[in-house]
Amino acid sequence: MRKIQLKDAKATLSTVVDQAVRGKPSVITRHGKPEAVVLGFADWERLSNVPSFGRLLMSAPLEPRDLPGRNRTPMRDAKL
């Protein structure tokens, strides 16, 4: 991923966007620190639609016998 200073990105914005559309995102820096990323809409859409970990777990094809039984013995007393 290429790095480009903010002032250079402003001067060549259409080129930066064209490269992002072709799959070459750019990191925009200000005073040497990364501040933003320019990437194509298709890449952004793909990254923004990642399901949460909870949804992945809920969609797992598990049967009741796939899970171990729950240990119902009481926990030890911490005596605080």
MDTraj code that builds the backbone (N, CA, C; nanometers):
import mdtraj as md
import numpy as np

residues = "MET ARG LYS ILE GLN LEU LYS ASP ALA LYS ALA THR LEU SER THR VAL VAL ASP GLN ALA VAL ARG GLY LYS PRO SER VAL ILE THR ARG HIS GLY LYS PRO GLU ALA VAL VAL LEU GLY PHE ALA ASP TRP GLU ARG LEU SER ASN VAL PRO SER PHE GLY ARG LEU LEU MET SER ALA PRO LEU GLU PRO ARG ASP LEU PRO GLY ARG ASN ARG THR PRO MET ARG ASP ALA LYS LEU".split()
xyz = np.array([
    [0.0850, -0.1159, 0.0000],
    [0.0000, 0.0000, 0.0000],
    [0.0905, 0.1234, 0.0000],
    [0.0638, 0.2112, -0.0902],
    [0.1503, 0.3279, -0.1000],
    [0.1088, 0.4348, -0.0001],
    [0.2056, 0.5140, 0.0434],
    [0.1809, 0.6254, 0.1343],
    [0.1973, 0.7535, 0.0554],
    [0.1080, 0.8481, 0.0814],
    [0.1128, 0.9758, 0.0117],
    [0.0784, 1.0859, 0.1115],
    [0.1510, 1.1962, 0.1036],
    [0.1259, 1.3079, 0.1932],
    [-0.0059, 1.3748, 0.1552],
    [-0.0691, 1.4351, 0.2529],
    [-0.1986, 1.4978, 0.2313],
    [-0.1942, 1.6041, 0.1222],
    [-0.0928, 1.6874, 0.1224],
    [-0.0847, 1.7936, 0.0210],
    [-0.0711, 1.7353, -0.1188],
    [0.0022, 1.6246, -0.1317],
    [0.0160, 1.5593, -0.2623],
    [-0.1141, 1.4901, -0.3034],
    [-0.1842, 1.4337, -0.2060],
    [-0.3114, 1.3682, -0.2357],
    [-0.4140, 1.4694, -0.2839],
    [-0.4142, 1.5890, -0.2229],
    [-0.5076, 1.6933, -0.2677],
    [-0.4764, 1.7357, -0.4108],
    [-0.3489, 1.7446, -0.4418],
    [-0.3099, 1.7905, -0.5753],
    [-0.3402, 1.6868, -0.6830],
    [-0.3391, 1.5596, -0.6462],
    [-0.3584, 1.4523, -0.7445],
    [-0.4731, 1.3601, -0.7040],
    [-0.5809, 1.4164, -0.6521],
    [-0.6907, 1.3356, -0.5988],
    [-0.7493, 1.2407, -0.7023],
    [-0.7699, 1.2853, -0.8234],
    [-0.8307, 1.1957, -0.9236],
    [-0.7403, 1.0757, -0.9517],
    [-0.6105, 1.0962, -0.9515],
    [-0.5176, 0.9842, -0.9720],
    [-0.5226, 0.8873, -0.8543],
    [-0.5287, 0.9408, -0.7330],
    [-0.5361, 0.8564, -0.6131],
    [-0.6640, 0.7729, -0.6164],
    [-0.7758, 0.8349, -0.6554],
    [-0.9032, 0.7633, -0.6630],
    [-0.8993, 0.6581, -0.7741],
    [-0.8439, 0.6927, -0.8893],
    [-0.8337, 0.5960, -0.9995],
    [-0.7531, 0.4741, -0.9576],
    [-0.6447, 0.4947, -0.8859],
    [-0.5630, 0.3822, -0.8399],
    [-0.6385, 0.2982, -0.7376],
    [-0.7148, 0.3642, -0.6507],
    [-0.7936, 0.2907, -0.5514],
    [-0.8981, 0.2036, -0.6191],
    [-0.9605, 0.2548, -0.7240],
    [-1.0605, 0.1776, -0.7978],
    [-0.9962, 0.0552, -0.8630],
    [-0.8717, 0.0677, -0.9055],
    [-0.8000, -0.0445, -0.9668],
    [-0.7408, -0.1405, -0.8641],
    [-0.7706, -0.1184, -0.7350],
    [-0.7261, -0.2118, -0.6319],
    [-0.5963, -0.1730, -0.5644],
    [-0.5520, -0.0490, -0.5784],
    [-0.4288, -0.0035, -0.5142],
    [-0.4616, 0.1090, -0.4159],
    [-0.4997, 0.0741, -0.2920],
    [-0.5346, 0.1772, -0.1946],
    [-0.4125, 0.2597, -0.1541],
    [-0.4390, 0.3782, -0.1001],
    [-0.3328, 0.4685, -0.0567],
    [-0.3574, 0.5113, 0.0870],
    [-0.2503, 0.5200, 0.1632],
    [-0.2561, 0.5734, 0.2993],
    [-0.2196, 0.7206, 0.2904],
    [-0.3082, 0.8059, 0.3417],
    [-0.2842, 0.9495, 0.3422],
    [-0.2179, 0.9845, 0.4751],
    [-0.1035, 1.0514, 0.4689],
    [-0.0307, 1.0879, 0.5900],
    [-0.0327, 1.2383, 0.6096],
    [-0.0269, 1.2780, 0.7350],
    [-0.0148, 1.4191, 0.7713],
    [0.0971, 1.4276, 0.8736],
    [0.1996, 1.5029, 0.8402],
    [0.3183, 1.5155, 0.9258],
    [0.3802, 1.3786, 0.9538],
    [0.3767, 1.2904, 0.8549],
    [0.4380, 1.1587, 0.8666],
    [0.3545, 1.0545, 0.9377],
    [0.2373, 1.0909, 0.9901],
    [0.1516, 0.9961, 1.0606],
    [0.0345, 0.9566, 0.9720],
    [-0.0001, 0.8285, 0.9641],
    [-0.1153, 0.7855, 0.8846],
    [-0.2444, 0.8451, 0.9403],
    [-0.3242, 0.9044, 0.8531],
    [-0.4487, 0.9688, 0.8947],
    [-0.5720, 0.9083, 0.8285],
    [-0.5601, 0.8605, 0.7042],
    [-0.6768, 0.8090, 0.6323],
    [-0.6303, 0.7097, 0.5261],
    [-0.7273, 0.6353, 0.4739],
    [-0.7003, 0.5402, 0.3663],
    [-0.8014, 0.5658, 0.2554],
    [-0.7534, 0.5690, 0.1325],
    [-0.8420, 0.5807, 0.0162],
    [-0.8431, 0.4445, -0.0507],
    [-0.9617, 0.3832, -0.0575],
    [-0.9737, 0.2550, -0.1246],
    [-1.0993, 0.2557, -0.2090],
    [-1.1038, 0.1656, -0.3035],
    [-1.2182, 0.1576, -0.3936],
    [-1.3456, 0.1190, -0.3208],
    [-1.4589, 0.1569, -0.3793],
    [-1.5879, 0.1294, -0.3167],
    [-1.6117, -0.0208, -0.3003],
    [-1.5722, -0.0999, -0.3977],
    [-1.5926, -0.2450, -0.3887],
    [-1.5155, -0.3030, -0.2702],
    [-1.3928, -0.2570, -0.2491],
    [-1.3141, -0.3036, -0.1341],
    [-1.3786, -0.2601, -0.0033],
    [-1.4254, -0.1347, 0.0025],
    [-1.4892, -0.0855, 0.1238],
    [-1.6157, -0.1642, 0.1538],
    [-1.6952, -0.1920, 0.0509],
    [-1.8190, -0.2668, 0.0691],
    [-1.7906, -0.4074, 0.1203],
    [-1.6881, -0.4710, 0.0651],
    [-1.6511, -0.6058, 0.1087],
    [-1.6072, -0.6048, 0.2553],
    [-1.5287, -0.5059, 0.2947],
    [-1.4793, -0.4991, 0.4318],
    [-1.5865, -0.4577, 0.5314],
    [-1.6824, -0.3793, 0.4889],
    [-1.7845, -0.3314, 0.5822],
    [-1.8948, -0.4337, 0.6062],
    [-1.9014, -0.5384, 0.5279],
    [-2.0064, -0.6394, 0.5433],
    [-1.9573, -0.7661, 0.6121],
    [-1.8507, -0.7566, 0.6882],
    [-1.7998, -0.8722, 0.7615],
    [-1.8942, -0.8979, 0.8793],
    [-1.9452, -1.0197, 0.8929],
    [-2.0381, -1.0466, 1.0024],
    [-1.9667, -1.0442, 1.1377],
    [-2.0434, -1.0165, 1.2413],
    [-1.9863, -1.0149, 1.3758],
    [-1.9550, -1.1585, 1.4187],
    [-1.8718, -1.1704, 1.5196],
    [-1.8349, -1.3019, 1.5713],
    [-1.9583, -1.3745, 1.6241],
    [-2.0482, -1.3013, 1.6878],
    [-2.1707, -1.3619, 1.7394],
    [-2.2571, -1.4190, 1.6287],
    [-2.2692, -1.3457, 1.5181],
    [-2.3486, -1.3976, 1.4054],
    [-2.2840, -1.5217, 1.3445],
    [-2.1514, -1.5233, 1.3385],
    [-2.0835, -1.6423, 1.2874],
    [-2.1108, -1.7627, 1.3764],
    [-2.1067, -1.7427, 1.5081],
    [-2.1346, -1.8530, 1.5996],
    [-2.2783, -1.9011, 1.5868],
    [-2.3713, -1.8063, 1.5748],
    [-2.5126, -1.8443, 1.5653],
    [-2.5434, -1.9174, 1.4346],
    [-2.4661, -1.8940, 1.3313],
    [-2.4933, -1.9599, 1.2037],
    [-2.4191, -2.0925, 1.1885],
    [-2.3429, -2.1320, 1.2908],
    [-2.2686, -2.2581, 1.2838],
    [-2.3664, -2.3759, 1.2819],
    [-2.3430, -2.4731, 1.1952],
    [-2.4346, -2.5881, 1.1859],
    [-2.4066, -2.6914, 1.2963],
    [-2.4432, -2.6585, 1.4196],
    [-2.4169, -2.7474, 1.5322],
    [-2.5430, -2.8238, 1.5700],
    [-2.5236, -2.9468, 1.6118],
    [-2.6292, -3.0311, 1.6661],
    [-2.6120, -3.0330, 1.8176],
    [-2.7171, -3.0598, 1.8927],
    [-2.7031, -3.0624, 2.0394],
    [-2.5952, -3.1583, 2.0882],
    [-2.5736, -3.2672, 2.0191],
    [-2.4724, -3.3640, 2.0628],
    [-2.3293, -3.3173, 2.0308],
    [-2.3164, -3.2109, 1.9524],
    [-2.1841, -3.1585, 1.9192],
    [-2.1206, -3.0826, 2.0352],
    [-2.2004, -3.0340, 2.1275],
    [-2.1498, -2.9533, 2.2375],
    [-2.1311, -3.0390, 2.3616],
    [-2.0258, -3.0136, 2.4391],
    [-2.0073, -3.0915, 2.5626],
    [-2.1119, -3.0511, 2.6658],
    [-2.1385, -3.1417, 2.7583],
    [-2.2340, -3.1122, 2.8641],
    [-2.1789, -3.0057, 2.9584],
    [-2.2705, -2.9312, 3.0197],
    [-2.2302, -2.8236, 3.1093],
    [-2.1974, -2.8798, 3.2463],
    [-2.0874, -2.8336, 3.3031],
    [-2.0465, -2.8741, 3.4364],
    [-2.1250, -2.7890, 3.5366],
    [-2.2138, -2.8523, 3.6117],
    [-2.3006, -2.7779, 3.7027],
    [-2.2521, -2.7822, 3.8487],
    [-2.1330, -2.8310, 3.8733],
    [-2.0813, -2.8299, 4.0098],
    [-2.0518, -2.6872, 4.0524],
    [-2.0808, -2.6529, 4.1782],
    [-2.0583, -2.5155, 4.2220],
    [-1.9089, -2.4813, 4.2202],
    [-1.8817, -2.3560, 4.2001],
    [-1.7430, -2.3088, 4.1994],
    [-1.6928, -2.3058, 4.3430],
    [-1.5629, -2.3096, 4.3576],
    [-1.5082, -2.3060, 4.4934],
    [-1.5283, -2.1676, 4.5539],
    [-1.5347, -2.1620, 4.6854],
    [-1.5555, -2.0372, 4.7579],
    [-1.4236, -1.9614, 4.7639],
    [-1.4244, -1.8350, 4.7237],
    [-1.3026, -1.7549, 4.7230],
    [-1.2688, -1.7002, 4.8616],
    [-1.3638, -1.6980, 4.9523],
    [-1.3459, -1.6502, 5.0914],
    [-1.2829, -1.5118, 5.0942],
    [-1.3520, -1.4203, 5.0296],
    [-1.3019, -1.2814, 5.0296],
    [-1.3525, -1.2046, 5.1479],
])
top = md.Topology()
chain = top.add_chain()
for i, resn in enumerate(residues, 1):
    res = top.add_residue(resn, chain, resSeq=i)
    for name in ("N", "CA", "C"):
        top.add_atom(name, md.element.get_by_symbol(name[0]), res)
traj = md.Trajectory(xyz[None], top)
